[in-house]
Structure formats: structure tokens, C-alpha cells
Amino acid sequence: MNRYFTVLFSALMFSAVCKVQAAEDKPELFTGWQQPKVLLVFTGFMNGYVEPCGCAGLENMKGGLSRRHTFFKQLAQQNWNYIAIDAGNLNKGFGRQEEMKYTFVIDDALRLMKYGAAGLGNKELLFPTEFLIAYCIDVPGSPKRYTSANTAILQFATDCVAPFRVLEENGVKIGVVSVTSGALFKEINNPELLFEDPVKKITETLPLLEAEKCTKTVLILYCGIEETKKILSTFPGKFNFAVVSDTPAEPPLKPNFADGTMLIEVGEKGKFAVAVGLFDNPTEPLRYERVPLDSRFENSKEIFALMKIYQKQLMETGLDGLGVKPMQDRRFDAAGAFAGTNSCKDCHEPSYQIWRKSKHGEAWKSLCEVSKPPRNFDPECIACHVVGWNPKEFLPYQTGFLSEEKTPHLINVGCESCHGPCGNHVKAESGKDENLKITLRKEARLSLEGNIAKKTCINCHDGDNSPHFDFDTYWKKIIHKESD
């Protein structure tokens, strides 16, 4: 009886912590739960989104390793046993910055949160072979997290990429297997990586997994939903949970099932965790909870320290060291170079004053002073806070911003961030070619027709950086029109 009240008190206290930290519009978590024997926590598909940028206010944004770490710390404080499993695809692509981000933030963060297994996703397979070896191949005394049954580095061998992982906590054993579809593997251009049919490799792996006498089994799948269902129907009853890559942006409030297997849909960009409680209760052995990683969870000091190291490394490496090279701007021949906002001031004084008082006029300052830690050397952040960058590719255009020292006239979200490069327009206004003046003036206008203005705005004001963006509301704050 005493144990029952201890468990119940612990569960109620954890629920109370979540309740206190939750804002009015944030639903409580784990309401009515007793302490589970083990809590399975599933995450994944972060796609390089390690921390929300804060542009729209951190209280309005979800996700981030910092909040996730706080969630795990709260579980530990309440003595909840947990097993953390990540579905992989932690990076968004390849390149020097992605490697640095993984080295200085992601790997250490997963270690802090005691992740026992992670699927080797198609995004991880974009890394160079030597990088993958360092994080995938077990060495004595230092087992890694990644697992893949049907992809391998150099050779298929259990001491290369583990075909499965077995995690144990509080007497519960969880077996984890992951497989990648052939369609996704074909996108990987690396002859040192090997692939075999996922059904064939699962068939070979299952006897080894069954010998471990696991309490529950997890299959991580990198494929479309139809192939997912086909694979699960091939192995009915063999896997209790299937973490699927064909996931909606947000996890469902209640889990979906296929052939008796619970589908774990964790959402995109690490904004949620999915928790499944395992209980010694035959009438309700499982409970499911979608956990939004929102502002109810404070930022972790440990992850903040890792982010500082990462941002310092970006500063020391510089754009050249990161391999960030200016891309060609199709508008360059007609519109010319980026001239900078001050070049617009003399002829467009009313518009300039509207801009100067707007958030756009302080965009660079927000990177240097508001962001914690500062991110003014991070290409993924710079792209939407200066003039002359492609905000989707995180690359500068020719004659675009390079640094505060080299191109100070291009800091902030200036006129040309929306109107395009105007170097030739500025020159033409000092000349006598009236037809050229008219042509270049038309080129610089940002039209509402065809949603051209809206499409320009949402390049940066997207669902991640500006989740509550409403074009009509925001447009009124910066609208400027001097003449017809």
C-alpha cells in the first residue's frame, strides 16, 4: 500500500510540475497517469533544427534540444524510468556546418539525454564515410547509438553498423531495428555504403532479436506509408511499435495502428516527443502521450553551453571555412548589384522612415543581442537577417552580405531583401535614360498581385521562424506606397 501511494504521489507531482509550467493554451501532460514501469520516449526527424531561432518569440515556438533535455531532466527528477529512442535524420543535409552542428551539439545532447538507440536515416547517410564511421561503429567500451539492418558502411558485419540495439531499464528490454527503403538509398551517392532489401534483412535479424527475449520491439522505417504497411504486414505481430518517417507535421493526439502495430509519428523538426508508458496493468498495459516541446519547458543550461561552443566554432571557421560560396543571382544582369538601404533613403524618405522604425530595421541587432547565444556567424540565421542571401539555401548571392566588417551597408532586412537588387536602378536615377528608369522602377516594385509579396515574405516568415505569421496583419506594419 505504501508503494502505491509513493508511486501515485510521484505521478501527481510530475503532472503538477507540467501544469504549473504550462500556459493556459497548453494542455497538461500525463494527467491521470500513475508512474509507468518504463516510459518509452520517441523523437526524430529533427532535420538540423537544433534550437528555435526565437525570431517570433520563443514562447510562440516549439522544439529544440534545450527544451527536450529539460523534459528528460524532469522525468529523472520524478524517478520515472525512461528509454529514449530517436528515429534519426537529425541533420538536414551534408557539409561542414552540418558536421560541426552534429559534433558540437547533437551528439553531446543525445549523450546528456541518455539515448540508447537511433535509427540510421537517409539524411545521416549523406555524411562522408569517415564521419559515419566515427559515430556508427562500436568500439570496446564505447557502444554507439545508430542501428540499421539493411544499410552498412564498407561491409555487412555486426561490428560495423549494428543491425539492432537492445535497451534495458527497470527490468524492461526493448529491441530496436531500423531499415531504409531502396528508393531513398538510391539518392545516396556513396559507393562505400551498402544496401540490401529491407524485408530480407529483417528476416535475418528477427531470430537474433528474438533470442534476446525483449519485452517490446521497435521498428524504425525510412520509407513511404504504403511500403511501411507492406513491411508490417509481412511481419505481423513481430513489432509492437513502428516509428514511421512518413509523418505529419505534428503527431496525432491518439496513435494510429497497422496490422496491430502502434505507429509512432513524431512529427517534423523535433518539435514534439511521443511518450508511451508501459504498465504492469493487464487492463491498460500502454498509455500514449504527445508531448509538445514548448515554452513550458525551460531552456537547458547544458545545451546552451553546447550551443555557445558551436556558435564560436562557426565564428572561427568563417563562411569560407564552411564552404559557403556566393550563388549566382538570376536578377544580377538586369538589376545589378545590391546597393544597400542607405542608397534608397534620398529618393524614398517616407518609406525609409517606415522601415527604420520596423523590426526589419533591427534584424541584425536581434541576432547579435537578442539571440542567446548570439547567432550572427550562423549562415542558417544570417540568411533572413541581411540583404542579399537566399533564405532557403542559406547562401549569399553575388554582391550580397559577407560580414559586418566587409559589407556593413547590407546588414538588417533592408529594402532589397524584398525588392531585389537595385544597383542599376540607383545608377539609372542619376542618368538621362527615362525608359530605363521606368523599366527598373517597375522591376523593383513588390506587387500584391499573384501573391508575389506574400511569397516573398514567407521565404523567411515560415512555419518555423514565424509560426503565427499572418500576411494581412504583418503587411500593415510595413506597407509603404509613395505614388502610383
C-alpha positions in Angstrom: 0.0 0.0 0.0 2.8 2.4 0.8 4.4 1.7 -2.5 1.2 2.5 -4.3 0.9 5.9 -2.6 4.5 6.7 -3.3 4.0 5.9 -7.0 0.8 7.9 -7.1 2.3 10.9 -5.4 5.3 10.8 -7.8 2.9 10.8 -10.8 0.7 13.6 -9.4 3.8 15.7 -8.6 5.1 15.3 -12.1 1.7 16.2 -13.5 1.7 19.2 -11.2 5.1 20.4 -12.5 3.8 20.2 -16.1 0.6 22.0 -15.1 2.5 24.9 -13.3 4.8 25.4 -16.3 2.1 25.2 -18.9 0.5 28.3 -20.2 -3.3 28.5 -20.4 -3.3 27.4 -24.0 -1.0 24.5 -23.4 -2.7 21.2 -22.4 -1.5 19.4 -19.3 0.7 16.3 -19.7 0.3 12.9 -18.2 -2.9 13.8 -16.4 -4.3 10.8 -14.5 -1.1 8.8 -15.0 0.5 6.7 -12.4 4.2 6.1 -12.6 4.9 3.7 -15.5 7.3 0.8 -15.2 9.2 2.4 -18.1 8.4 5.4 -20.3 9.4 5.0 -23.9 10.2 8.4 -25.4 10.4 8.6 -29.2 11.8 11.6 -31.1 13.3 12.1 -34.5 13.4 13.8 -37.9 14.9 16.9 -36.5 16.4 17.8 -39.9 19.0 20.1 -38.4 16.5 22.1 -36.4 18.6 22.0 -33.1 17.1 25.1 -31.5 14.2 27.5 -32.4 15.6 30.8 -33.6 13.4 33.0 -31.4 12.6 35.5 -34.1 8.9 35.2 -33.3 9.4 34.9 -29.6 10.5 31.7 -28.0 7.1 31.5 -26.2 5.5 31.1 -29.6 7.8 28.4 -30.9 8.2 24.7 -30.4 11.1 22.3 -30.4 14.8 22.4 -29.6 17.2 20.1 -27.9 17.3 22.5 -24.9 13.7 22.0 -24.0 13.9 18.3 -24.8 16.7 18.0 -22.3 14.7 19.8 -19.6 11.8 17.3 -20.3 14.1 14.4 -19.6 15.6 16.0 -16.5 12.0 16.4 -15.2 11.4 12.7 -15.8 14.6 11.9 -13.9 13.7 14.2 -11.0 10.4 12.4 -10.6 12.1 9.0 -10.7 10.4 8.0 -13.9 12.4 5.3 -15.6 12.7 6.0 -19.4 14.2 4.7 -22.5 14.9 7.3 -25.2 14.8 6.2 -28.9 15.5 8.6 -31.8 14.3 8.0 -35.3 17.4 9.7 -36.8 17.5 12.1 -39.7 19.0 14.5 -37.2 20.8 16.6 -39.9 19.2 18.4 -42.8 21.9 17.6 -45.3 25.7 17.4 -45.6 28.5 19.9 -45.5 30.9 21.4 -43.0 28.3 23.2 -40.9 26.1 20.1 -40.6 29.2 18.1 -39.4 30.1 20.8 -36.9 26.5 21.0 -35.7 26.4 17.3 -35.1 29.8 17.2 -33.4 29.3 20.1 -31.0 25.6 19.9 -30.3 23.6 16.9 -31.4 25.9 14.1 -30.3 26.6 15.6 -26.9 22.9 16.4 -26.4 21.9 12.8 -27.1 24.5 11.6 -24.6 23.2 14.0 -22.0 19.7 12.7 -22.5 20.9 9.1 -22.3 19.6 8.0 -25.7 20.2 4.3 -26.2 19.3 3.9 -29.9 18.9 5.9 -33.0 17.9 4.9 -36.5 20.5 5.5 -39.2 18.4 7.6 -41.5 18.8 8.6 -45.1 19.9 12.1 -44.0 22.8 10.6 -41.9 23.9 8.6 -44.9 24.7 11.9 -46.6 27.7 12.4 -44.3 31.1 11.3 -45.6 32.2 7.7 -44.8 34.9 8.7 -42.3 32.4 10.8 -40.4 29.8 8.0 -40.3 32.4 5.5 -39.1 33.2 7.7 -36.1 29.6 7.8 -34.9 28.3 4.4 -36.1 30.9 1.7 -35.5 31.1 0.3 -32.0 34.4 0.2 -30.2 35.2 -1.7 -26.9 33.8 0.3 -24.0 32.1 2.8 -26.3 28.9 1.5 -27.9 27.2 3.9 -30.3 23.5 4.6 -30.8 22.9 4.1 -34.5 21.4 1.0 -35.9 20.5 -0.2 -39.4 19.6 -3.7 -40.5 19.9 -3.1 -44.2 22.5 -0.4 -44.7 26.2 -0.7 -43.9 29.5 1.0 -44.2 32.0 -0.9 -46.3 30.6 -4.3 -45.2 27.7 -6.0 -43.5 29.0 -7.1 -40.1 27.7 -6.8 -36.6 30.8 -4.9 -35.5 30.2 -2.4 -38.3 26.7 -0.9 -38.1 24.7 -2.8 -35.5 21.7 -4.5 -37.1 19.7 -3.9 -33.9 20.1 -2.4 -30.4 18.7 -3.8 -27.2 18.0 -1.3 -24.4 17.1 -2.3 -20.8 15.7 -0.3 -18.0 13.9 -1.4 -14.8 13.7 -5.0 -16.0 12.2 -4.0 -19.4 14.1 -4.9 -22.6 13.4 -3.0 -25.8 14.7 -4.2 -29.1 15.2 -1.6 -31.8 15.7 -2.3 -35.6 15.8 0.2 -38.4 15.6 -0.2 -42.2 15.8 2.2 -45.2 13.9 1.8 -48.5 15.7 1.3 -51.7 14.1 4.4 -53.2 15.7 6.6 -50.5 19.0 4.8 -50.7 19.3 5.5 -54.4 19.6 9.2 -53.5 22.8 8.5 -51.6 25.8 8.8 -53.9 28.4 7.0 -51.9 29.9 3.7 -53.2 31.2 2.8 -49.8 27.7 2.4 -48.4 26.0 -0.9 -48.9 22.3 -1.7 -49.2 20.1 -4.8 -49.1 16.4 -5.4 -49.3 14.7 -4.4 -46.0 12.4 -7.5 -45.9 15.4 -9.8 -46.4 17.4 -8.2 -43.7 14.5 -8.0 -41.2 14.0 -11.7 -41.8 17.7 -12.4 -41.0 17.7 -10.1 -38.0 14.5 -11.3 -36.2 15.9 -14.6 -34.9 18.8 -12.7 -33.4 16.4 -10.2 -31.8 14.1 -12.9 -30.6 17.0 -14.6 -28.8 17.3 -11.5 -26.7 13.8 -12.1 -25.3 12.8 -8.5 -25.5 9.7 -7.2 -23.7 8.8 -5.0 -26.7 10.2 -4.4 -30.1 10.5 -1.3 -32.2 11.0 -1.0 -36.0 12.1 2.4 -37.4 11.2 2.7 -41.1 12.5 5.2 -43.7 10.0 4.8 -46.5 6.6 5.9 -47.7 3.4 4.9 -45.8 2.5 2.2 -48.4 5.8 0.5 -48.1 5.6 0.8 -44.3 2.3 -1.0 -44.3 3.6 -3.7 -46.7 6.6 -4.4 -44.5 4.5 -4.5 -41.3 2.0 -6.9 -42.9 4.9 -9.1 -43.9 5.9 -9.4 -40.2 2.5 -9.4 -38.3 2.9 -9.3 -34.6 6.7 -9.1 -34.7 7.0 -5.4 -33.8 5.0 -3.6 -31.1 5.9 -0.1 -32.4 6.8 1.2 -35.8 8.4 4.7 -36.0 7.5 6.0 -39.4 9.2 8.6 -41.5 6.1 9.4 -43.5 4.9 11.5 -40.6 2.5 14.5 -40.4 4.0 17.8 -39.1 2.5 17.1 -35.7 2.0 13.8 -34.0 -1.6 12.7 -33.7 -3.3 13.0 -30.3 -4.1 9.3 -30.4 -1.9 6.7 -32.1 -2.7 5.0 -35.4 -2.2 1.3 -35.9 -1.3 -1.0 -38.8 -1.6 -4.8 -38.5 -1.7 -4.5 -34.7 1.4 -2.4 -34.6 1.3 1.1 -33.0 2.5 3.7 -35.4 4.8 6.3 -33.8 4.5 9.5 -35.8 6.8 12.0 -34.0 6.2 15.0 -36.4 8.8 17.2 -38.0 11.9 19.1 -36.8 11.9 17.8 -33.3 9.0 19.9 -32.1 7.4 17.0 -30.3 8.2 13.9 -28.4 5.9 10.9 -28.3 5.8 9.1 -25.0 4.4 5.6 -24.4 4.1 4.3 -20.8 4.5 0.6 -20.1 2.5 -0.6 -17.1 2.1 -3.8 -15.1 -1.6 -3.5 -15.6 -3.3 -6.1 -17.8 -6.4 -3.9 -18.4 -4.3 -0.9 -19.6 -0.7 -2.0 -20.3 0.1 1.0 -22.5 -0.6 4.7 -22.4 0.2 7.3 -25.1 1.0 11.0 -24.8 2.0 13.6 -27.3 4.5 16.0 -25.7 4.8 19.4 -27.3 8.3 20.8 -26.6 7.1 24.3 -26.0 7.8 27.1 -23.5 6.5 25.1 -20.5 10.0 23.6 -20.6 12.8 25.9 -19.6 16.0 26.1 -21.7 18.7 23.7 -20.5 21.9 25.3 -19.3 23.9 22.4 -20.6 22.5 22.6 -24.1 23.1 26.4 -24.0 26.7 25.7 -23.3 26.9 23.4 -26.3 25.3 26.0 -28.5 27.9 28.5 -27.4 30.7 26.2 -28.4 29.0 25.6 -31.8 28.4 29.3 -32.5 32.0 30.0 -31.5 33.3 27.4 -33.9 31.2 28.9 -36.7 32.7 32.3 -36.0 36.3 30.9 -36.0 35.7 28.9 -39.2 34.1 31.7 -41.1 32.0 31.5 -44.3 35.0 30.4 -46.4 35.8 27.6 -44.0 32.2 26.4 -44.0 32.3 26.2 -47.8 29.7 29.0 -48.1 30.2 30.5 -51.6 28.1 33.2 -53.2 25.5 31.8 -55.6 24.5 33.3 -58.9 21.5 35.7 -58.8 19.4 35.4 -62.0 18.4 39.1 -61.4 22.0 40.3 -61.4 22.4 41.1 -65.2 19.2 43.3 -65.3 19.1 44.7 -61.8 22.8 45.0 -60.9 24.4 44.6 -57.5 22.9 45.1 -54.1 23.3 48.8 -53.2 22.2 48.8 -49.6 19.3 50.5 -47.8 21.0 53.9 -47.4 21.1 54.2 -51.2 17.3 54.3 -51.2 17.0 56.9 -48.5 17.3 60.1 -50.5 14.6 59.3 -53.0 12.3 57.3 -50.7 12.4 59.1 -47.4 8.9 58.3 -46.3 9.4 54.6 -47.0 12.8 54.7 -45.3 11.3 56.1 -42.1 8.7 53.3 -42.0 11.5 50.8 -42.5 13.8 52.3 -39.9 11.1 52.0 -37.2 10.2 48.4 -38.1 11.5 45.1 -36.8 13.2 44.7 -40.2 15.4 47.7 -39.3 16.7 45.9 -36.2 17.1 42.4 -37.7 20.8 42.3 -37.3 20.7 43.5 -33.8 18.4 40.7 -32.9 21.0 38.2 -34.0 23.8 39.9 -32.1 22.0 40.9 -28.9 18.6 39.2 -28.6 19.5 35.6 -29.6 21.0 33.6 -26.8 23.7 32.7 -27.7 24.3 35.3 -30.5 24.0 33.7 -33.9 25.5 36.4 -36.1 28.0 34.0 -37.6 25.5 31.2 -38.3 24.6 31.0 -42.0 21.2 29.4 -41.2 20.3 32.6 -39.2 22.2 35.2 -41.2 20.1 34.3 -44.3 17.0 36.1 -43.1 18.6 39.0 -41.3 20.7 40.6 -44.0 20.4 41.8 -47.6 21.5 39.6 -50.4 21.0 36.0 -49.2 18.9 33.1 -50.3 16.8 32.3 -47.2 16.1 28.7 -48.3 19.6 27.7 -49.4 21.4 29.7 -46.6 23.8 31.1 -49.2 24.7 34.6 -50.2 24.1 35.9 -53.7 26.8 37.6 -55.6 27.4 41.1 -54.1 25.3 40.1 -51.1 26.2 40.4 -47.4 29.6 38.8 -46.4 30.3 40.2 -42.9 29.6 43.2 -40.8 33.1 44.4 -41.5 33.2 43.9 -45.2 29.6 44.8 -46.1 28.1 46.9 -43.2 25.7 48.5 -45.7 23.9 45.2 -46.1 23.0 44.3 -42.5 19.3 44.1 -41.4 16.4 43.2 -43.6 16.7 46.1 -45.9 14.8 47.3 -48.9 16.5 44.9 -51.3 15.6 41.9 -49.2 12.1 42.3 -50.6 12.5 44.4 -53.7 15.6 42.6 -55.0 19.0 44.1 -56.0 18.7 47.7 -57.1 22.2 48.8 -58.1 21.2 49.5 -61.6 18.1 51.3 -60.5 20.2 53.6 -58.3 22.6 54.4 -61.1 19.8 55.0 -63.6 18.2 57.6 -61.5 21.3 59.8 -61.9 21.2 59.4 -65.7 19.0 60.6 -68.5 17.6 57.4 -69.9 13.9 57.8 -68.9 12.8 54.5 -70.4 15.5 52.7 -68.4 14.3 54.5 -65.3 10.7 53.4 -65.8 11.8 49.8 -66.5 13.9 49.5 -63.4 11.3 51.1 -61.2 8.8 48.5 -62.3 11.3 45.8 -61.6 11.8 47.0 -58.1 8.1 47.1 -57.2 6.7 44.4 -55.0 3.3 43.5 -56.2 0.4 42.1 -54.3 -0.9 40.5 -57.4 -0.5 36.8 -57.7 0.6 36.7 -54.1 4.1 37.8 -55.1 4.5 39.9 -52.0 3.2 37.1 -49.7 5.5 34.5 -51.3 8.4 36.8 -50.7 7.5 37.3 -47.1 7.1 33.6 -46.3 10.6 32.8 -47.5 11.6 33.9 -44.0 8.3 34.2 -42.2 7.7 30.4 -42.5 6.1 28.0 -40.1 9.3 27.6 -38.1 10.6 31.1 -37.8 7.2 32.8 -37.6 4.6 30.2 -36.7 1.8 32.8 -36.2 2.6 34.8 -39.3 -0.5 36.3 -40.9 0.3 38.2 -44.1 -2.5 40.7 -43.9 -1.7 41.6 -40.3 2.1 41.9 -40.9 1.7 43.7 -44.2 0.0 46.6 -42.5 3.0 47.1 -40.3 5.5 47.7 -43.1 3.3 48.9 -46.0 4.7 51.9 -47.9 3.5 53.4 -51.1 4.6 56.8 -52.2 3.0 57.2 -55.6 1.3 55.3 -58.4 
